[in-house]
């Protein structure tokens, strides 16, 4: 069933009030799924999680210009609205907010924006200056625009694949005292292991095969972490660099909350506790990111 499409903030607020009232009486909940469109199974997993946990589900589709440093990259980003609506409707999304740039940023790009601070300056922030400031600005605005009545539970869904984005959103919610509950949905991968991304469609068959080295390297660290072995990050880096079509940009093991590199030597020290492995690389002309939570299992299971 095709979801109801809304294009203005006023329409969104009215539709949400109507849907939430119809979902009562008693406690109700709203699930928000922010996207930039060009949806794939990873986005579908967000919609499924939101549908399972909430009375009303609203998705947003907005290609946010504040997140693109290169205008050509913004123009190249795929727009597939009709296909996106089919996907969202198939997973039971009730409402889809599809604002224009003018609706989101009346009078032009906003003068006042959120800052990701030093948490957003490393890794993706180093390669995409200003990206996270733009992302946090639009996520904060979307959270605000869809905010339900005071007695309704409010949850927002984001993919683990964008691990740095997820960490920043959680920190924003904490620092600014937003009461929305941020839910992480595990990364969805192809049968071969490639993390699903809207950019994957730009890979040739040969490049897509080469890109599998990213997930293989992460899996190598996962297996060592579970066995409480030294991670030997250098050998995982060497595995990636052995693929001639892949140009590694960074590969690091960090604290999952602060994104600070782990203090111990990942080559020699037995792994304990938990961490997050982050990787980014160019495969041909396409830039890909991936990550994997690492968790030691002292029982060896």
N, C-alpha and C positions, 0 to 999 in steps of 0.2 A: 504494500500500500504506500503510495507516494506521501511523504510528509508535507505538512503545511509550510510554505516558504514565506518568510518575512524579510522585508528589506529595510525597515526603519526601526529605530529604538522604541518609538511609541508603539508600533505594531507588536514588537517583541514583548514589551511589558504587558500589554493588554492580553496577548495570547497566553502568556505564562500565568497571569492571574486567573484566566478562564480555566486553563488546564488544571492548575493546582486546586482550584475550588471544586472542580468536577471530581478530582481524585479523593477528596475528603468524604465524610467528616473524619476527624481524628488526625493524628500526625501524618504528614506527607513529606516526600523528599523529591528533590530535583537533581538530575545529573546533567552536567555540562561537558560537552566534548568539543573543544576548540580545534579547528583544523585550518589548513590553507588549501584544502581541496586536493585534486589529483589523488583520490583515495585508493587505497589498496587494502589487503587483508589485515595489515597492521592497524589501520584506522578502524576496520570492521571489528577488531578485537576490543577497541575502546568503546565502540557503540554497544557491543554485546555486554561488556562489563557494566556499563551505565544502565542498560535496559534491565539487567538482572537485579540491580540494587536499588532502583528508584521507581517512583510512581510516574514521573514525567521526565522525559529526556529531550534536551535541546542540543543540537550540534550547530557549530558556526563554520562558515566557509568565507575566509577573507584572506587574500594574498596581501600580506602586510608590507607596504613599501619600506617601512622603517627598518626591516630586517635585512635589506639587500643593500650592500655597499656598491654593487655594480649594476647600473640600470639595465644592462644587457641580460644579466642574470635574472632580474625581475621580469623582463619581457619574455624570457625563455621559459619561465616557470609554467608548467602545463595548466590549462584551465579546462576542466572536464565536468562542468556543472551537472548536465543531465545524467551522466553516468554516476556522478557522486550522489545525486538524489536517489537514484535507483538503489545504490548500495545502502544508504542510510535508511531508506524506507524498508528495505529487506530485513534490517535488524531492529525494526520497531521504533526508530527515532520519531518522536511526535512532531517536533518543530525544527526548522533549519533557518538560521539567521544568516542572510546573504547580503550584507550591507555594501554599498558603494564606498569608494575612497572618500567621497565628499560627506557621506553619512558618518563615517568613523572619525574623520578629521575635517570638520567644517572650517573653512577659512584657510585650508592648507595644512601642512605638517605641523604637529603641535610644538609649541615653544617649550613647554614643560614636559619633561620625560623622566622616567625612572632610570636610575643608574645601577648597573650590575656590580659596580665596585671591583675590588681586586679578584673576587670570585669569578667574575666574568671576563677578566683580562687575560687569563691563561688559556691554553688549549684552543678551543674553537674561537675564543675571543681574540687570541693572537692572530689567527688567520682571517678572521672576519670582524674587524674593528667596528664597534657600534651595534653589532648584531643583537647581542643580548639586551642592551638598553632598549632597542626597538621591540624585542620580544616581550620583555617584562612590561613595557608600556601598554602594548595591545592586550596582553593577558589580563593585566589589572583592569583595563577598561571593559573587556568582555565579561570578566567576573562581576564587575559593578553593574553592567547593563542587564545581566541575567539574574541579578540577586533576587531570591524569592522572599516571600513574606517572612517575618521574624520567627514564626513557629515552624517553618519548613526546614528540614535538613538539606544541606547543600554540599554536593560533591562535584569535583572537577577531575577529569580523567586525562592522563598524559602517558605517553609511551616511555618505557625504560630505555628504548633505543637512543633517545636523545637525553643521555644521562646528565650532562652538564645543565641542560635546560631544566630538567626535572629538579635538580639540586637547587638551582637558582629560584625557581618558582616556590619551592618549599621554604627557602630562606626569606623570600619576599613576603609570603603569607605570614611567617613567624614575625618578621621585623615590623610589618605594618599592621599586625593584629587583625588580619582577615580571618573570619570564622569559617571559611570554606574548608572542607576536607579534601586534600589533594591525594588522589589515588593513582598509583603507578601500575601500569599494565605491562606484563613481560614482553620482551622483543619477539616479534613474529618473524620467522625465517622461512626461506624457500626449503624445499626438500633437500637441497644440497647444502644448506647452511647459511646462505647469504641473507643478511638482515634486509628485510623489505624496506624500500625507500622509493619515493616518487622519482628520484633521480636514476633508479636502476634502468628505466626505459631507454636511457641514452647510451647504455652499454652495448657494445657489439657482443655477439656470442662468445668470441675469444676473450674479450675483456671480462665478461661475466664469469667465465670459467677461472680466469686469473684472480678475480676478486675474492674467490673462495679461500684464498690463503689468509685473509683477515680472520675469518671465523675459525680456521684451523689453528692459527696461532693463539687465539683466545681460548680455544678448547684445550690446548696444550697446557696453558696456565691453570685452567679450571681443574684439570686432572691432578696436577701437582699440588694445588691448594687443598683439594679434598684429602690427599694423602699426607698433608702436612710436610711436604718436601720443600726444599728451596725452589723458588719460582724460576730461577735462572732466566730472567727476562732477556738477557743478551742473546740466548739461543732462540727465543721466540722472535726477537727482532731480526736475527739472521735468517730465519725461515721466511719472513715477509720479504726481506731484501733479496732473497734468492729468486723471486718472481720478477722477471725483467719488465713486465707491463705495469708493475705496481711501484709507485714512488711514495715511500713512507714519509709522513709529515710528523707524526708523533706516536709514541707507544709508551704508556706509563701506567704504573700501578699506584693508586691514590687512596686516601681515606674517602669513603663514600659520602660523607657529610660535608667535609671541608674542601675536598678535592686537592688536598696537600699531598705531595709524594710521600710514600711511606718512609719512616725514618730508618728502618732496618735495611740491610743489604739483601736485595731480592735474589742475588746470585748464590749466596752461601748460607744465609740464615733460614732454618726451617720455618715455613709459613704457619702462622697461627691467627686466630680471630677472623676478621672479614676485611675485605678491600674491594676495590673496583678497578678493573683494567680498562683503559681507554685507548682507542686507536683511531687514527685518521690517515687516509692515503688518497692519492690520485691514481685512478685507473684509466689510462687514456686521458680524455678531457674531463672525466667525471670525478668529482670529489666525494668520497664515501667516508662515513664514520660508523663506528661500532663500539660496543663495550660489553663487558661481562662481569657481573658480581662474582666475587671469589669468597668462598666460605670453607674454612678448615673443618675437617671432621675427625676429631681425635680418636673416634671409635673405628675409623677406617672403613666405614660403610659407604 
